[in-house]
C-alpha cells in the first residue's frame, strides 16, 4: 500500500511543482492585476478549492421553502435590490461590477450553476466564497429563509419573462444622477420642462 502512495506522490509532485512554477512565471510577467482574465489553471484550482471547502452536510440539505408565485416575487425583488449590481437582473453577470471582479461573476443560467444542489447554492449565499467578490450574507432567522427563497429564484432565472425583468429594473438601486434623470423625465411627461431647459431660459 505504501508504494502506491509513494508512486502517486512521485507522479503528482512534478505536476504540481510545474503548475506552481508556471503561475509564478506568468505572475512575474503580468503581475497580480485583477484586470487580466483568469487562466484555465486558476479557474480549475478555484473550482476545486470551492468543492473541497463545501461541507458534505451542506450539499445534502433540501430547500424548506416551497416554490410559489409569492415566493418568486419576493425573491425577485430581493435579487433586484441586493444581488443584481454584480449578477445582473437576469443572472448573466453582465454588469460593470460583475465583469470587473476576479474571477468575474458567473452566468448563473449555465450548467455550472444549474447542476449545484440547493444546499450548495444556499451555502454559498450564506457563507460566500473566499478570495472572490462573493460575500457571505448569512444570519439566523428570516435571513436563512430569504436565502432559501433566493435559491428558488436562481432556479427560475432561465425562465425569466420580459415583464419580470422590467419589474426588476424599477427595483434596481439608482445613483443620484439616475434618480435626477428619472425625475426630469417624469416632469417632462407630465407637461413640465426638464430643469436644464428651464435654467437656460432664465439666463
SEPA-674619 format. One line per field, with one value per residue: residue in one letter; x, y, z of N, C-alpha, C in turn. Coordinates in Angstrom, 3 decimals. Atoms other than C-alpha are relative to their C-alpha. Layout:
BEGIN
resn: [A|...] $
n.x: [X|...] $
n.y: [Y|...] $
n.z: [Z|...] $
ca.x: [X|...] $
ca.y: [Y|...] $
ca.z: [Z|...] $
c.x: [X|...] $
c.y: [Y|...] $
c.z: [Z|...] $
END
This chain:
BEGIN
resn: [X|X|X|X|X|X|X|X|X|X|X|X|X|X|X|X|X|X|X|X|X|X|X|X|X|X|X|X|X|X|X|X|X|X|X|X|X|X|X|X|X|X|X|X|X|X|X|X|X|X|X|X|X|X|X|X|X|X|X|X|X|X|X|X|X|X|X|X|X|X|X|X|X|X|X|X|X|X|X|X|X|X|X|X|X|X|X|X|X|X|X|X|X|X|X|X|X|X|X|X|X|X|X|X|X|X|X|X|X|X|X|X|X|X|X|X|X|X|X|X|X|X|X|X|X|X|X|X|X|X|X|X|X|X|X|X|X|X|X|X|X|X|X|X|X|X|X|X|X|X|X|X|X|X|X|X|X|X|X|X|X|X|X|X|X|X|X|X|X|X|X|X|X|X|X|X|X|X|X|X|X|X|X|X|X|X|X|X|X|X|X|X|X|X|X|X|X|X|X|X|X|X|X] $
n.x: [0.831|-0.837|-0.646|0.976|0.002|-1.282|0.071|0.930|-0.697|-1.081|0.598|0.737|-0.843|-0.521|1.092|0.351|-1.127|-0.022|1.110|-0.349|-1.058|0.610|0.765|-0.947|-0.576|1.056|0.257|-1.117|0.134|1.231|0.394|1.197|1.124|1.318|0.543|-0.328|0.941|-0.597|-0.446|0.751|-0.502|0.560|1.425|0.100|-0.374|1.039|1.154|-0.335|-0.035|1.377|0.625|-0.590|0.380|1.443|0.300|0.891|1.342|0.615|0.395|1.158|1.180|1.092|0.610|1.247|0.959|0.668|0.090|1.328|-0.121|-0.309|-1.405|-0.831|0.120|-0.788|-1.410|-0.335|-0.214|-1.239|-1.103|-0.138|-0.486|-1.250|-0.909|-0.112|-1.116|-1.107|0.456|0.979|1.362|0.236|-0.978|-1.090|-1.253|-0.413|0.083|-1.358|-0.579|-0.201|-1.049|-1.296|-0.450|-0.950|0.490|1.255|1.233|0.371|1.353|0.650|0.976|-0.738|-0.034|-0.890|0.831|1.229|-0.182|-0.220|1.178|0.573|-0.824|-1.225|0.330|0.311|-1.250|-0.761|0.674|-0.154|-1.384|-0.899|-1.121|-1.248|-0.872|0.797|0.812|1.276|0.020|0.970|1.130|0.688|0.520|1.060|1.385|0.566|-1.026|-0.116|1.163|-0.254|-0.999|0.658|0.834|-0.893|-0.319|1.135|-0.082|-1.119|0.519|0.982|-0.647|0.137|1.383|0.440|0.751|-0.269|0.721|-0.737|-1.210|0.401|0.316|-1.256|-0.695|0.572|-0.422|-1.465|-0.476|-0.324|-0.943|0.648|0.184|1.086|1.249|0.289|0.443|1.358|0.904|0.160|0.838|1.378|0.493|0.201|1.167|1.183|0.268|-0.998|-1.207|-1.196|-0.636|-1.052|0.639|0.517|-1.151|-0.509|0.872|-0.196|-1.193] $
n.y: [-1.204|-1.183|-0.286|-0.679|-1.410|-0.563|-0.155|-1.101|-1.245|-0.214|-0.456|-1.256|-1.114|-0.811|-0.713|-1.139|-0.931|-0.659|-0.946|-1.136|-0.747|-0.705|-1.121|-1.003|-0.668|-0.804|-1.129|-0.916|-0.722|-0.785|-0.541|0.550|-0.837|0.649|-0.302|1.114|1.114|1.170|1.063|1.246|0.644|-0.722|0.329|1.386|0.077|-0.674|0.895|1.113|-0.497|-0.217|1.300|0.626|-0.747|0.152|1.125|1.002|-0.179|-1.159|0.410|0.885|-0.680|-0.238|-1.318|0.091|-0.985|0.477|-0.985|-0.568|-1.346|-0.975|0.185|-0.488|-1.456|-0.558|0.242|-0.830|-1.358|0.049|0.118|-1.268|-1.033|0.347|0.893|-0.307|-0.897|0.854|1.155|-0.463|0.463|1.306|0.975|0.160|-0.584|-1.047|-1.333|-0.522|0.564|1.437|0.305|-0.455|0.841|1.050|0.214|-0.713|0.654|1.004|0.027|0.973|0.780|1.059|1.287|-0.002|-0.348|0.795|1.347|-0.072|0.333|-1.127|-0.198|-0.698|-1.394|-0.634|-0.150|-1.101|-1.252|-0.239|-0.045|-0.615|0.800|-0.704|-0.426|-0.485|-1.133|0.469|-0.032|0.847|-0.787|0.864|-0.470|0.861|-0.421|-0.317|-0.056|1.340|0.178|-0.809|0.690|1.128|-0.570|-0.354|1.249|0.224|-0.963|0.400|1.085|-0.594|-0.963|0.241|-0.194|-1.373|-0.608|-1.412|-0.765|0.124|-0.810|-1.403|-0.254|-0.018|-1.247|-1.059|0.229|-0.105|-1.239|-1.066|-1.027|-1.324|-0.497|0.754|-0.458|-1.330|0.159|0.543|-1.054|-0.939|0.649|-0.015|-1.363|-0.303|0.746|-0.586|-1.312|-0.988|-0.067|0.411|-1.081|-0.670|-0.934|-1.108|-0.803|-0.680|-1.131|-1.030|-0.767] $
n.z: [0.000|-0.083|1.276|0.845|-0.392|0.442|1.448|0.282|-0.330|0.965|1.265|-0.147|-0.451|1.119|0.653|-0.849|0.012|1.303|0.056|-0.850|0.672|1.131|-0.521|-0.481|1.168|0.643|-0.882|0.150|1.269|0.069|-1.289|-0.627|0.404|0.124|1.319|0.872|-0.193|-0.643|0.888|-0.194|-1.207|-1.138|-0.075|-0.453|-1.406|-0.776|-0.052|-0.878|-1.377|-0.427|-0.224|-1.184|-1.202|-0.219|-0.892|0.594|-0.561|0.665|1.334|-0.059|-0.550|0.940|-0.163|-0.768|0.523|1.202|1.074|0.240|0.581|-1.043|-0.372|1.106|0.063|-1.103|0.285|1.158|-0.510|-0.796|0.963|0.724|-0.906|-0.679|0.724|1.427|0.287|0.455|0.778|0.998|-0.271|0.622|-0.472|0.969|-0.471|0.938|-0.577|-0.195|-1.210|0.160|0.973|-0.489|-1.108|0.348|1.364|0.297|-0.444|0.998|0.558|-0.864|0.769|0.676|-0.717|-1.165|-1.153|-0.008|-0.558|-1.441|-0.795|-0.726|-1.192|0.388|0.296|-1.283|-0.750|0.601|-0.355|-1.428|-0.469|0.962|0.529|-0.294|1.097|1.124|-0.426|-0.554|-1.467|-0.685|-0.482|-0.947|-1.274|-0.538|0.153|1.305|1.036|0.592|0.869|1.193|0.818|0.653|1.061|1.099|0.704|0.901|1.099|0.859|0.847|0.917|0.882|1.449|0.447|-0.247|1.091|0.246|-1.025|-1.258|0.112|-0.086|-1.408|-0.746|0.330|-0.841|-1.381|-0.107|-0.643|0.942|-0.432|-0.022|1.366|0.621|-0.614|0.537|1.389|-0.042|-0.433|1.110|1.010|-0.499|0.098|1.417|0.460|-0.643|0.563|-0.397|0.815|-0.727|-0.749|0.748|0.916|-0.792|-0.405|1.192|0.292|-1.007|0.351] $
ca.x: [0.000|2.811|4.439|1.209|1.147|4.824|4.184|1.215|3.329|6.205|3.852|1.794|4.610|6.304|2.917|2.033|5.517|5.353|1.956|3.171|6.311|4.226|1.925|4.909|6.472|3.166|2.592|6.063|5.238|1.718|1.576|-1.448|-3.782|-7.456|-7.976|-6.376|-8.849|-8.262|-6.238|-7.725|-5.485|-6.651|-10.285|-9.727|-7.952|-10.627|-13.389|-11.586|-10.990|-14.670|-15.741|-13.328|-14.435|-18.113|-19.231|-20.902|-23.812|-24.402|-24.594|-27.319|-29.653|-33.038|-34.911|-37.594|-39.274|-41.828|-41.888|-44.852|-45.571|-45.395|-42.010|-40.571|-41.901|-40.306|-37.013|-37.080|-37.393|-34.599|-32.340|-33.024|-32.215|-29.221|-27.734|-28.252|-25.465|-22.976|-25.043|-27.429|-31.200|-31.075|-28.169|-25.764|-23.157|-23.053|-22.695|-19.727|-19.196|-19.629|-17.278|-14.513|-14.361|-11.672|-12.900|-15.810|-19.328|-20.511|-23.504|-25.823|-28.079|-25.374|-24.876|-22.028|-24.606|-27.648|-26.077|-25.312|-27.627|-29.991|-27.839|-24.705|-26.372|-27.713|-24.285|-22.640|-25.282|-24.938|-21.145|-19.707|-16.606|-13.175|-10.766|-13.623|-16.025|-18.841|-19.572|-21.461|-24.937|-25.733|-27.681|-30.228|-33.998|-35.546|-32.228|-31.980|-35.483|-34.531|-31.524|-33.658|-36.062|-33.122|-32.227|-35.732|-35.193|-31.807|-33.533|-36.075|-33.502|-33.618|-37.397|-37.463|-40.011|-39.721|-42.325|-40.361|-37.182|-38.996|-40.324|-36.796|-35.372|-37.733|-36.395|-32.677|-30.785|-30.297|-27.447|-28.258|-27.753|-30.110|-32.751|-32.447|-32.803|-35.889|-37.463|-36.821|-38.375|-41.484|-41.803|-41.437|-44.046|-46.418|-46.256|-43.323|-39.883|-36.549|-34.594|-31.730|-34.167|-35.770|-32.378|-31.340|-34.387|-33.681|-30.268] $
ca.y: [0.000|2.399|2.004|3.108|6.321|6.844|6.312|8.678|11.327|10.825|11.398|14.253|16.281|17.258|18.186|20.410|21.913|22.616|24.278|26.457|27.415|28.318|30.507|32.260|32.992|34.208|36.401|37.862|38.830|40.140|40.976|40.364|42.636|41.685|43.107|40.028|37.173|34.073|31.352|27.890|26.617|29.340|28.628|24.894|25.352|27.799|25.345|22.524|24.646|25.595|21.977|20.806|23.565|22.631|20.526|17.297|18.014|21.375|19.749|17.377|19.993|20.350|23.593|24.003|26.818|25.685|27.380|29.687|32.932|34.846|33.350|34.082|37.649|38.307|36.724|38.608|41.924|40.943|39.958|43.208|45.304|43.380|40.973|42.446|45.015|42.155|39.314|41.379|41.010|38.002|36.300|36.776|38.695|41.259|44.363|46.735|45.450|41.786|41.889|43.703|41.127|38.461|35.972|37.657|36.963|33.754|33.372|31.657|30.353|27.986|24.290|25.079|26.646|24.611|21.316|22.566|21.225|23.552|23.012|24.155|27.311|28.091|27.561|29.973|32.660|32.272|31.912|33.450|32.214|33.166|35.010|36.130|39.059|36.868|37.842|35.772|37.062|34.502|35.100|33.457|33.576|35.339|35.728|31.970|31.940|34.762|32.762|29.706|31.907|33.187|29.579|29.201|32.354|31.151|28.009|30.295|32.510|30.736|31.243|34.983|36.846|40.311|41.578|40.232|41.906|45.221|44.962|44.285|47.309|49.513|47.990|48.269|50.759|54.108|56.587|60.263|61.122|58.345|59.461|63.043|61.919|59.840|62.809|65.099|62.554|62.328|66.104|66.329|63.623|65.410|68.577|70.296|71.035|69.455|71.505|72.223|73.843|75.932|77.088|78.003|80.278|82.073|83.060] $
ca.z: [0.000|0.867|-2.516|-4.176|-2.149|-2.944|-6.656|-6.602|-4.892|-7.295|-10.234|-8.815|-7.238|-10.535|-11.987|-9.025|-8.936|-12.655|-12.320|-9.453|-11.367|-14.421|-12.308|-10.696|-14.082|-15.506|-12.471|-12.864|-16.422|-15.868|-12.156|-9.943|-11.852|-11.498|-14.988|-16.516|-17.152|-15.001|-16.678|-17.124|-14.360|-11.973|-12.812|-12.291|-8.957|-7.764|-8.658|-6.881|-3.786|-3.681|-3.991|-1.305|1.098|0.763|3.763|2.714|5.037|3.324|-0.100|1.058|2.547|0.885|0.371|3.068|1.102|-1.454|-4.843|-5.405|-7.297|-3.992|-3.067|-6.511|-6.434|-3.045|-4.078|-7.385|-5.540|-3.136|-6.035|-7.913|-4.847|-3.449|-5.999|-9.467|-9.123|-9.615|-11.088|-13.301|-13.163|-15.480|-13.665|-16.584|-14.578|-17.379|-15.220|-14.785|-11.236|-12.128|-15.111|-13.190|-10.392|-10.276|-11.162|-12.967|-11.723|-13.424|-15.695|-13.250|-16.013|-17.228|-16.292|-13.877|-11.558|-12.590|-11.512|-7.996|-5.326|-3.481|-0.406|-2.238|-3.549|-0.081|1.476|-0.978|-0.352|3.400|3.641|0.478|-1.346|-0.111|-2.424|-4.686|-4.608|-3.229|0.399|2.936|3.737|6.409|9.564|11.782|11.469|8.497|6.685|6.220|4.791|2.419|1.229|0.523|-1.456|-3.492|-4.296|-5.765|-7.803|-9.096|-10.376|-12.084|-13.850|-17.249|-17.355|-16.553|-18.630|-20.164|-17.702|-14.734|-15.979|-16.381|-12.829|-11.573|-13.394|-11.426|-8.190|-9.002|-6.792|-8.524|-8.312|-7.557|-11.241|-12.334|-9.835|-11.070|-14.682|-13.842|-12.043|-15.010|-17.365|-15.162|-15.047|-18.800|-19.409|-17.009|-19.089|-17.444|-18.852|-17.935|-15.390|-17.771|-20.241|-17.506|-16.278|-19.816|-20.258|-17.008|-18.293] $
c.x: [0.866|0.628|-0.957|-0.065|1.286|-0.022|-0.921|0.658|1.088|-0.532|-0.612|0.890|0.584|-1.099|-0.390|1.105|0.077|-1.098|0.297|1.063|-0.554|-0.781|0.920|0.595|-1.030|-0.316|1.115|-0.106|-1.188|-0.404|-1.281|-1.244|-1.279|-0.628|0.320|-1.009|0.690|0.441|-0.844|0.435|-0.577|-1.475|-0.194|0.300|-1.057|-1.229|0.248|0.001|-1.411|-0.680|0.512|-0.432|-1.480|-0.275|-1.007|-1.429|-0.729|-0.521|-1.308|-1.258|-1.038|-0.665|-1.318|-1.083|-0.589|-0.061|-1.452|0.193|0.388|1.465|0.913|-0.054|0.846|1.495|0.476|0.292|1.291|1.213|0.244|0.646|1.389|1.029|0.305|1.173|1.222|-0.479|-0.945|-1.376|-0.236|1.008|1.194|1.351|0.499|-0.306|1.422|0.680|0.316|1.153|1.387|0.500|1.015|-0.209|-1.312|-1.208|-0.459|-1.396|-0.741|-1.112|0.642|0.090|0.877|-0.747|-1.212|0.192|0.367|-1.279|-0.537|0.837|1.281|-0.267|-0.289|1.276|0.818|-0.635|0.263|1.445|0.980|1.068|1.266|0.781|-0.779|-0.771|-1.304|0.043|-0.991|-1.092|-0.741|-0.435|-1.141|-1.380|-0.401|1.043|0.200|-1.157|0.181|0.979|-0.609|-0.927|0.846|0.425|-1.118|0.080|1.136|-0.421|-0.931|0.657|-0.161|-1.405|-0.504|-0.711|0.401|-0.670|0.732|1.257|-0.315|-0.338|1.275|0.779|-0.500|0.461|1.509|0.402|0.443|1.014|-0.729|-0.250|-1.157|-1.353|-0.400|-0.534|-1.423|-1.011|-0.248|-0.874|-1.470|-0.606|-0.307|-1.260|-1.298|-0.278|0.969|1.161|1.177|0.684|1.027|-0.596|-0.508|1.119|0.524|-0.849|0.205|1.235|-0.307] $
c.y: [1.254|0.354|0.700|1.499|0.680|0.263|1.162|1.345|0.323|0.510|1.386|1.176|0.811|0.792|1.243|1.037|0.760|1.043|1.244|0.861|0.806|1.214|1.115|0.777|0.901|1.225|1.031|0.829|0.945|0.659|-0.634|0.786|-0.816|0.275|-1.102|-1.126|-1.185|-1.030|-1.249|-0.711|0.670|-0.342|-1.416|-0.106|0.664|-0.889|-1.168|0.430|0.219|-1.322|-0.649|0.698|-0.154|-1.185|-0.949|0.185|1.161|-0.381|-0.781|0.674|0.230|1.333|-0.132|0.954|-0.526|1.107|0.435|1.359|1.048|-0.084|0.546|1.519|0.665|-0.159|0.857|1.436|0.083|-0.036|1.339|1.067|-0.300|-0.718|0.445|0.897|-0.778|-1.074|0.345|-0.576|-1.410|-1.064|-0.178|0.465|1.135|1.386|0.523|-0.597|-1.481|-0.346|0.399|-0.803|-1.030|-1.167|0.742|-0.771|-0.982|0.224|-1.114|-0.781|-1.218|-1.273|-0.009|0.360|-0.904|-1.361|0.002|-0.367|1.262|0.313|0.743|1.476|0.767|0.274|1.175|1.346|0.352|0.282|0.654|-0.970|0.797|0.300|0.312|1.209|-0.409|0.017|-1.001|0.849|-0.710|0.692|-0.882|0.538|0.260|0.022|-1.359|-0.247|0.783|-0.688|-1.190|0.486|0.397|-1.234|-0.327|0.938|-0.353|-1.131|0.558|0.893|-0.293|0.245|1.432|0.574|1.468|0.865|-0.049|0.858|1.491|0.382|0.112|1.282|1.154|-0.114|0.094|1.294|1.014|0.956|1.345|0.561|-0.701|0.420|1.374|-0.089|-0.540|1.076|1.000|-0.589|0.014|1.397|0.363|-0.685|0.557|1.420|1.073|0.013|-0.500|1.196|0.763|1.001|1.221|0.932|0.814|1.225|1.126|0.845|0.902] $
c.z: [0.000|-1.344|-0.961|0.318|-0.465|-1.497|-0.377|0.287|-1.008|-1.332|0.149|0.379|-1.155|-0.709|0.789|-0.014|-1.318|-0.124|0.828|-0.660|-1.171|0.476|0.493|-1.163|-0.671|0.830|-0.118|-1.256|0.008|1.311|0.506|-0.366|-0.121|-1.355|-1.002|0.226|0.661|-1.039|0.256|1.272|1.242|0.182|0.530|1.486|0.893|0.144|0.946|1.456|0.530|0.309|1.274|1.287|0.334|0.919|-0.646|0.500|-0.673|-1.373|0.010|0.537|-1.089|0.331|0.767|-0.502|-1.303|-1.051|-0.181|-0.645|1.037|0.414|-1.086|-0.102|1.085|-0.270|-1.169|0.438|0.804|-0.918|-0.695|0.873|0.555|-0.886|-1.428|-0.330|-0.488|-0.983|-1.141|0.328|-0.534|0.405|-0.903|0.514|-0.866|0.567|0.157|1.231|-0.184|-0.918|0.492|1.194|-0.494|0.948|-0.238|0.534|-1.078|-0.558|0.722|-0.694|-0.645|0.850|1.246|1.274|0.098|0.663|1.484|0.740|0.667|1.239|-0.309|-0.269|1.284|0.782|-0.536|0.347|1.460|0.408|-0.959|-0.501|0.220|-1.273|-1.276|0.501|0.655|1.527|0.564|0.606|1.123|1.278|0.441|-0.364|-1.434|-1.104|-0.658|-0.958|-1.290|-0.938|-0.726|-1.113|-1.200|-0.786|-0.986|-1.203|-0.955|-0.935|-1.086|-1.057|-1.496|-0.534|0.225|-1.220|-0.160|1.054|1.335|-0.018|0.104|1.438|0.826|-0.267|0.855|1.448|0.180|0.695|-1.052|0.618|0.055|-1.396|-0.699|0.571|-0.528|-1.425|-0.051|0.388|-1.119|-1.101|0.424|-0.138|-1.449|-0.529|0.597|-0.476|0.395|-0.966|0.825|0.652|-0.813|-0.983|0.756|0.413|-1.165|-0.313|0.998|-0.268|-1.195] $
END
